[in-house]
Amino acid sequence: MEIHRRGPERRPYPAPRKNVLMLSCMDLRLIDDLGQFMEGDNLINRYDQLVFAGAALGVMQPTHVAWREVFFQHLDIAVQLHDIHDVYIMEHRNCGAYAHFLGPQFEFSDTQEGQNAEEEAHRKYAGLLRDEIIEHCELRKAQGGKPELWDLNVRCFLVDLRGSVRMLITDGENYDF
């Protein structure tokens, strides 16, 4: 489902009541579009942004293993200091990090078949990271963390090169990868 860049009228999820941690890619073509999207959720000056090449894939890939640890360390601090209650994973089309980390078969064409394969690859890695975030939060609660701190919503999006945004995974969807 496509979501309007600025306006909240076509957002298939409740508006965030607290602050958000946004994970995005380092691709400079989308910086302004991401800001406009966050403005549409009334999040100007209410979100932390973490940037990794490849967004979710960047956190999950095995080449730079420290990136995963850094992501979860930052998540812990953001939850405790900035009252984060939502995590937005912002994947994007034509991401060079996919081919860099996974090989040339992850350079997708503009055909419908290529676009579908690209979206499924992004859904896979965003879903894997979403599941790890949920597990991490459950661990923090089991270690005595306050449930109200660690009950996070994780939302996964895909941005195209025009700035249009669509949900990759809707609330409650489970995927077997």
VMD Tcl script that draws the C-alpha trace (Angstrom):
set ca {
  {0.00 0.00 0.00}
  {1.40 3.36 -1.02}
  {1.56 6.03 1.62}
  {1.40 9.73 0.82}
  {4.73 11.43 1.47}
  {3.54 14.32 3.58}
  {-0.04 13.80 4.57}
  {-1.32 11.34 7.16}
  {-4.49 10.52 5.22}
  {-3.19 7.27 3.70}
  {-1.18 5.80 6.54}
  {-2.33 2.28 7.45}
  {-0.99 2.46 11.01}
  {-1.70 4.61 14.06}
  {0.23 7.86 14.36}
  {3.23 7.53 16.68}
  {2.46 9.06 20.06}
  {6.07 9.19 21.21}
  {9.42 9.48 19.48}
  {10.72 7.26 16.69}
  {14.04 5.68 15.78}
  {14.40 5.66 11.99}
  {16.91 3.35 10.33}
  {17.72 4.36 6.78}
  {20.33 3.82 4.11}
  {23.14 6.24 3.38}
  {21.79 6.97 -0.12}
  {21.82 10.74 -0.51}
  {19.08 10.69 -3.17}
  {16.42 10.16 -0.50}
  {17.39 12.43 2.39}
  {14.80 15.13 1.62}
  {12.08 12.56 0.88}
  {12.65 10.82 4.21}
  {12.33 14.12 6.05}
  {9.06 14.85 4.23}
  {7.74 11.41 5.10}
  {8.58 11.90 8.78}
  {6.88 15.31 8.67}
  {3.74 13.52 7.47}
  {3.75 11.55 10.73}
  {4.26 14.79 12.70}
  {7.75 13.68 13.68}
  {9.86 16.73 12.90}
  {12.34 16.99 15.79}
  {10.88 13.78 17.25}
  {13.05 11.07 15.71}
  {16.55 9.68 15.91}
  {18.05 8.63 12.59}
  {20.56 5.85 12.25}
  {22.20 5.41 8.86}
  {23.76 2.18 7.63}
  {24.58 1.29 4.03}
  {21.70 -0.99 3.07}
  {19.45 -0.05 6.05}
  {18.20 -3.41 7.43}
  {20.64 -5.38 5.30}
  {23.46 -3.18 6.62}
  {22.61 -4.19 10.18}
  {22.15 -7.87 9.29}
  {25.04 -8.50 6.87}
  {28.07 -10.51 8.09}
  {30.86 -8.42 6.49}
  {30.84 -5.70 9.15}
  {29.60 -7.63 12.18}
  {30.05 -4.68 14.53}
  {27.25 -2.82 12.76}
  {24.62 -5.09 14.33}
  {26.04 -4.50 17.80}
  {26.18 -0.73 17.21}
  {22.56 -0.71 16.03}
  {21.30 -2.49 19.15}
  {23.47 -0.38 21.46}
  {21.97 2.74 19.91}
  {18.46 1.29 20.16}
  {18.99 0.69 23.90}
  {20.14 4.25 24.49}
  {17.40 5.76 22.30}
  {14.70 3.86 24.19}
  {16.08 4.96 27.55}
  {16.93 8.58 26.75}
  {14.55 9.62 23.97}
  {11.33 7.77 24.83}
  {11.38 5.80 21.56}
  {8.22 3.73 21.06}
  {8.43 3.09 17.32}
  {11.18 1.94 14.98}
  {10.88 2.75 11.29}
  {12.99 0.62 8.95}
  {13.24 2.61 5.71}
  {14.42 0.42 2.83}
  {14.73 1.90 -0.68}
  {14.74 0.80 -4.28}
  {17.94 0.75 -6.32}
  {20.06 0.23 -3.20}
  {23.68 -0.34 -4.19}
  {24.45 -1.97 -0.84}
  {22.38 -5.02 -1.80}
  {24.65 -5.78 -4.77}
  {27.72 -4.82 -2.71}
  {26.94 -7.21 0.16}
  {24.98 -9.94 -1.64}
  {26.33 -9.95 -5.21}
  {25.32 -8.76 -8.68}
  {22.12 -10.85 -8.71}
  {20.78 -8.20 -6.30}
  {20.98 -5.47 -8.96}
  {17.32 -5.42 -9.96}
  {15.89 -4.35 -13.30}
  {13.02 -1.93 -13.78}
  {10.80 -4.70 -15.18}
  {7.82 -5.79 -13.13}
  {9.61 -9.06 -12.37}
  {12.71 -7.17 -11.24}
  {10.67 -4.79 -9.09}
  {8.84 -7.69 -7.44}
  {12.12 -9.51 -6.71}
  {13.62 -6.31 -5.32}
  {10.66 -5.71 -3.02}
  {10.80 -9.29 -1.77}
  {14.54 -8.94 -0.97}
  {13.86 -5.77 1.02}
  {10.90 -7.42 2.76}
  {13.14 -10.33 3.75}
  {15.89 -8.26 5.38}
  {13.52 -5.74 6.95}
  {11.52 -8.66 8.37}
  {14.63 -10.35 9.74}
  {15.70 -7.16 11.48}
  {12.17 -6.50 12.74}
  {12.14 -9.98 14.30}
  {15.54 -9.37 15.95}
  {14.34 -6.04 17.36}
  {11.28 -7.75 18.83}
  {13.46 -10.50 20.34}
  {15.85 -7.88 21.73}
  {12.96 -6.06 23.41}
  {11.65 -9.30 24.91}
  {15.14 -9.98 26.29}
  {15.30 -6.49 27.83}
  {11.92 -7.10 29.53}
  {13.08 -10.52 30.77}
  {16.15 -8.81 32.24}
  {13.89 -6.55 34.31}
  {13.31 -3.71 31.88}
  {10.03 -1.87 32.18}
  {7.55 -3.29 29.68}
  {6.28 0.20 28.83}
  {9.81 1.05 27.63}
  {10.33 -2.09 25.59}
  {6.97 -2.55 23.87}
  {8.08 -1.12 20.54}
  {6.23 -0.98 17.24}
  {8.46 -1.86 14.30}
  {7.28 -0.62 10.92}
  {8.97 -1.54 7.64}
  {8.76 0.70 4.57}
  {10.07 0.79 1.00}
  {10.86 4.15 -0.65}
  {11.17 4.50 -4.40}
  {13.45 7.02 -6.11}
  {10.59 9.51 -6.45}
  {10.04 9.49 -2.71}
  {6.86 7.42 -2.72}
  {6.63 5.17 0.31}
  {4.83 1.86 0.77}
  {4.54 -0.57 3.65}
  {6.77 -3.62 3.28}
  {5.31 -5.49 6.22}
  {2.06 -4.61 7.93}
  {1.46 -5.00 11.65}
  {1.06 -8.58 12.70}
  {2.40 -10.09 9.46}
  {4.77 -12.97 9.91}
  {7.10 -14.23 7.24}
  {9.06 -17.43 7.08}
  {12.37 -16.62 5.45}
}
mol new
graphics top color blue
foreach p $ca { graphics top sphere $p radius 0.5 }
foreach p [lrange $ca 0 end-1] q [lrange $ca 1 end] { graphics top cylinder $p $q radius 0.2 }
display resetview
